[in-house]
Amino acid sequence: MKLIPFLLLGLILPGCGWARIGDTIDELRKRYGTADRLHDEIGGLTVVEYEKPPFSLKFKLLELKTEGIEAVGDMSRTEAEVLIARNVPLESFTPVELEDGLLKQTFFVFFSKYLFNSGTKAYFLKGKLEGSKTAKVLIDTPKMQQYDKWLKGLNEKKELDNANIKIDSLEKPESTSEKSRASGTTPSVISDEDDDMACPPDIFRDRNAVSGGAQMGQDATFASMGTAIGRYKHKLYLGIGSRWNLKVQQSIHQIGVNRVVIKFFVNPDGSISQLDVVQGDAKTILGQISADAINQSSNLIGPFPDALSSRYPKGFPWQLAFRIY
């Protein structure tokens, strides 16, 4: 890493007209004039945006001071480092770490990460198109990093709450039957017995998606909701899927395109046992995440209802497929 030239940039370039970490809205207005866009977000964050060709600038303010900066435009790595040098306060400027690598996103692929002695982090993200200079610079203080962590946790909790609401609001069995009779069709059913052992329901996700949740396979409609085992499997399927998605979100950049099928046994008390990866590699990240999601769903739905318990007094085997494409 070339720390000395980068450090010199910080020594010779401060105060060159760019906004800096710690600036207030008034100081931003003095530098750039009236904002093109200004809006407040959850948790007391104020976002101020400017279009200043060749850059689009976004300043993130907490407690009325700039704690995060984003700049998108045509720039080389050297130009990005100059931009970082002009924005990071001089007293925290000593770079203590540099990391280069790949970033699996929709547009930006290559990244350089700079860590400063104050805990401030900066990133240079480069577009994947060959010869393209379009890039992004991100600068986040420790306070901004803490806010991002809080917001991520809040969004994950909201997604889990929504999944639980969906489980609790499943249709009554008679409503599914009535809909089938009204349409005059017989829906494609995942069998109460062994069909889904041959063709397991699918939970999947696009690894290149920047955001979004796990998707439930279109073949897993559980049209057999009119049966006790169909209703129970549907609830368990959604519960496992919601937990799997949270884990995948945290590790998506480490998971390659992959598929695993896991067989397990559902006991009458609602617990899950006898996990066995019957297709794919159990030692991969996807295999471990998928098995954890199943284990964490043990006892989630509760004991079998009477109708299910009478038919399956010892429980039943099941299997699910998980894939990243």
C-alpha positions in Angstrom: 0.0 0.0 0.0 1.3 3.5 -0.9 0.5 5.2 2.4 3.0 8.1 2.1 1.6 9.6 -1.2 -1.9 9.2 0.2 -0.9 10.9 3.5 0.7 13.8 1.5 -2.6 14.3 -0.2 -4.2 14.9 3.2 -1.4 17.4 4.1 -1.6 19.5 0.9 -5.2 19.4 0.0 -7.4 20.2 3.0 -9.7 23.2 2.7 -9.8 23.1 -1.2 -13.5 23.9 -1.4 -15.0 20.5 -0.8 -17.4 19.9 2.0 -15.9 17.9 4.9 -16.9 15.5 7.6 -18.5 17.6 10.4 -20.0 20.3 8.1 -23.4 21.6 9.0 -26.3 22.3 6.5 -25.3 26.0 6.6 -21.8 25.2 5.6 -23.0 23.0 2.8 -25.2 25.8 1.5 -22.2 28.2 1.5 -20.2 25.8 -0.6 -22.8 24.5 -3.0 -25.9 26.7 -2.7 -29.4 25.4 -2.4 -29.7 21.6 -2.3 -31.2 19.8 -5.2 -32.8 17.4 -2.8 -33.1 17.4 1.0 -35.1 14.9 3.0 -35.2 13.4 6.5 -35.1 9.7 7.2 -35.7 7.4 10.1 -33.5 7.8 13.2 -32.8 11.5 12.8 -30.8 11.2 9.6 -30.9 14.2 7.2 -29.8 13.6 3.6 -28.7 16.6 1.4 -28.0 15.9 -2.3 -26.4 18.0 -5.0 -25.7 17.5 -8.7 -22.3 19.0 -9.4 -21.0 17.5 -12.6 -19.0 15.4 -12.9 -20.2 14.3 -9.5 -23.5 13.5 -7.8 -23.0 14.3 -4.1 -24.9 13.0 -1.1 -24.2 14.2 2.5 -25.6 12.4 5.5 -26.1 14.4 8.6 -26.7 13.1 12.1 -27.3 15.7 14.9 -27.0 18.4 12.2 -23.4 17.4 11.3 -22.1 15.6 8.3 -21.2 12.0 9.3 -21.3 10.4 5.9 -20.5 11.4 2.3 -21.2 9.7 -1.1 -19.8 10.9 -4.4 -20.6 9.1 -7.7 -19.0 10.1 -11.0 -16.2 9.5 -13.5 -12.9 9.1 -11.5 -9.8 7.1 -11.3 -8.5 5.6 -8.1 -6.0 8.5 -7.7 -8.8 11.0 -8.1 -10.9 9.1 -5.6 -8.0 9.3 -3.1 -7.7 13.0 -3.6 -11.5 13.3 -3.0 -11.2 11.3 0.2 -8.2 13.4 1.3 -10.2 16.6 0.9 -13.1 15.3 3.0 -11.5 13.3 5.9 -10.6 15.7 8.8 -6.8 16.2 8.9 -6.6 15.2 12.6 -7.9 11.7 11.8 -6.2 11.3 8.5 -3.4 8.9 9.2 -4.3 5.8 7.1 -3.8 2.6 9.2 -5.2 0.0 6.8 -6.0 -0.6 3.2 -7.9 -3.5 1.7 -8.6 -4.3 -1.9 -11.0 -6.9 -3.2 -14.1 -7.8 -5.1 -17.6 -6.7 -4.3 -20.6 -8.7 -5.6 -23.1 -6.0 -6.5 -25.2 -5.1 -9.5 -23.0 -2.4 -10.8 -19.9 -1.9 -8.7 -17.4 -4.8 -8.4 -14.0 -3.7 -7.3 -13.4 -1.9 -4.1 -10.6 -0.3 -2.0 -11.3 0.2 1.7 -9.4 2.8 3.8 -9.4 2.8 7.6 -8.2 5.9 9.4 -7.0 6.2 13.0 -10.2 7.9 14.1 -12.3 4.8 13.0 -13.5 6.6 9.9 -13.8 4.3 6.9 -13.7 5.3 3.2 -14.4 3.2 0.2 -13.6 3.5 -3.5 -16.0 1.4 -5.6 -15.2 0.8 -9.3 -17.7 -0.1 -12.0 -17.3 -3.5 -13.6 -17.5 -2.3 -17.3 -14.1 -2.5 -18.8 -12.6 1.0 -19.4 -15.4 2.6 -17.4 -14.4 5.4 -15.0 -17.7 5.5 -13.2 -17.0 5.0 -9.6 -18.3 5.8 -6.1 -16.6 7.2 -3.0 -18.1 6.5 0.4 -16.9 8.1 3.7 -18.4 7.0 7.0 -17.5 8.1 10.5 -17.9 5.7 13.4 -21.3 7.5 14.2 -22.5 6.8 10.7 -21.3 3.2 10.9 -23.3 2.8 14.1 -26.4 4.3 12.5 -26.1 1.9 9.5 -25.8 -1.1 11.8 -28.8 0.0 13.8 -30.8 0.5 10.5 -29.8 -2.9 9.2 -31.0 -4.5 12.5 -34.3 -2.6 12.3 -34.9 -3.8 8.7 -34.1 -7.4 9.6 -36.5 -7.3 12.5 -39.2 -5.8 10.4 -38.8 -8.5 7.8 -39.0 -11.2 10.4 -42.1 -9.6 12.0 -43.7 -9.5 8.5 -42.9 -13.2 8.0 -44.5 -14.0 11.4 -47.6 -12.0 10.6 -47.8 -13.9 7.3 -47.6 -17.2 9.1 -50.3 -16.1 11.6 -52.6 -14.9 8.9 -52.7 -18.1 6.9 -56.1 -18.8 5.3 -58.5 -21.2 7.0 -58.8 -24.6 5.3 -62.3 -24.1 4.1 -61.4 -20.8 2.3 -58.9 -22.7 0.1 -61.5 -25.3 -0.7 -64.2 -22.7 -1.5 -61.8 -20.9 -3.8 -61.0 -24.1 -5.7 -64.7 -25.0 -6.1 -65.6 -21.4 -7.2 -62.9 -21.4 -9.9 -63.9 -24.9 -11.0 -60.3 -26.0 -11.0 -58.3 -28.5 -9.0 -55.0 -26.8 -7.9 -51.6 -28.5 -8.3 -51.0 -30.0 -4.9 -47.9 -30.9 -3.0 -48.9 -34.3 -1.9 -49.7 -35.0 1.8 -47.6 -38.1 1.5 -44.5 -38.6 -0.6 -44.6 -36.2 -3.7 -42.6 -33.5 -2.0 -40.0 -36.0 -1.0 -39.4 -36.6 -4.7 -39.7 -32.9 -5.7 -38.9 -30.8 -2.5 -40.3 -27.3 -2.2 -37.8 -24.7 -3.2 -36.4 -21.6 -1.4 -34.1 -19.5 -3.6 -32.4 -16.1 -4.1 -30.5 -14.2 -6.8 -27.0 -13.7 -5.5 -26.5 -10.5 -7.6 -29.6 -8.8 -6.2 -28.6 -5.8 -4.1 -31.7 -6.1 -1.9 -34.7 -8.3 -1.7 -35.7 -11.4 0.2 -35.8 -15.1 -0.4 -38.4 -16.3 -2.9 -40.6 -19.3 -2.4 -40.7 -21.7 -5.3 -43.7 -21.3 -7.5 -44.4 -25.1 -7.3 -44.7 -24.9 -3.6 -48.2 -23.4 -3.5 -49.4 -25.8 -0.8 -52.8 -26.0 -2.5 -53.4 -28.9 -0.1 -54.1 -26.3 2.6 -57.4 -28.1 3.1 -55.5 -30.9 4.9 -53.8 -30.7 8.4 -50.4 -31.7 7.1 -50.6 -29.2 4.2 -51.3 -26.3 6.6 -48.6 -27.4 9.0 -46.0 -27.7 6.2 -46.9 -24.3 4.8 -46.4 -22.6 8.2 -43.1 -24.4 8.7 -42.0 -23.6 5.2 -42.5 -19.9 5.7 -40.8 -19.9 9.0 -37.7 -21.7 7.7 -37.6 -19.4 4.7 -37.7 -16.2 6.7 -34.8 -17.3 8.9 -32.8 -18.5 5.9 -33.2 -15.2 4.2 -31.8 -13.2 7.2 -28.8 -15.5 7.2 -28.3 -15.2 3.4 -28.4 -11.4 3.6 -25.5 -11.4 6.0 -23.3 -13.7 3.9 -24.5 -13.2 0.3 -21.1 -12.0 -1.0 -19.5 -15.2 0.3 -21.9 -17.6 -1.2 -21.5 -18.9 -4.8 -24.1 -20.3 -7.1 -25.2 -23.5 -5.3 -28.0 -25.8 -4.3 -28.6 -28.1 -1.4 -31.4 -30.4 -0.4 -31.9 -31.2 3.2 -34.0 -34.1 4.6 -35.3 -33.9 8.2 -37.9 -35.3 10.5 -40.7 -33.3 12.1 -41.7 -34.7 15.5 -45.3 -34.4 17.0 -44.1 -31.8 19.5 -43.0 -29.5 16.7 -39.3 -30.2 17.1 -37.0 -31.0 14.2 -34.4 -33.8 14.1 -32.4 -36.1 11.9 -31.1 -33.4 9.5 -29.3 -34.9 6.5 -28.0 -33.0 3.5 -29.0 -35.5 0.7 -27.9 -33.3 -2.2 -25.0 -30.8 -2.3 -22.2 -30.2 0.2 -23.1 -29.8 3.9 -19.8 -28.1 4.5 -20.5 -25.1 2.2 -21.7 -21.8 3.5 -25.1 -22.4 1.9 -25.3 -25.9 3.5 -24.5 -24.6 6.9 -26.9 -21.6 6.6 -29.7 -23.8 5.4 -29.3 -26.3 8.2 -29.1 -23.5 10.8 -32.4 -22.1 9.4 -34.1 -25.5 9.8 -32.7 -26.0 13.3 -33.8 -22.6 14.5 -37.3 -23.3 13.3 -37.5 -26.3 15.6 -40.6 -25.8 17.9 -41.5 -22.7 16.0 -44.9 -23.8 14.9 -45.7 -25.8 18.0 -47.2 -29.3 18.5 -49.3 -31.1 15.9 -53.0 -30.3 15.9 -55.2 -33.2 16.8 -56.1 -34.0 13.1 -52.4 -34.2 12.2 -51.4 -36.0 15.3 -53.9 -38.7 14.8 -52.7 -39.4 11.3 -48.9 -39.0 12.1 -48.6 -40.0 15.7 -44.8 -40.5 15.3 -44.2 -37.5 13.1 -43.3 -37.3 9.4 -40.2 -36.9 7.2 -39.8 -33.9 4.9 -37.2 -32.2 2.8 -36.5 -28.7 1.4 -34.3 -27.4 -1.4 -32.3 -24.2 -1.0 -30.5 -22.5 -3.9 -28.5 -19.4 -4.8 -28.5 -18.7 -8.6 
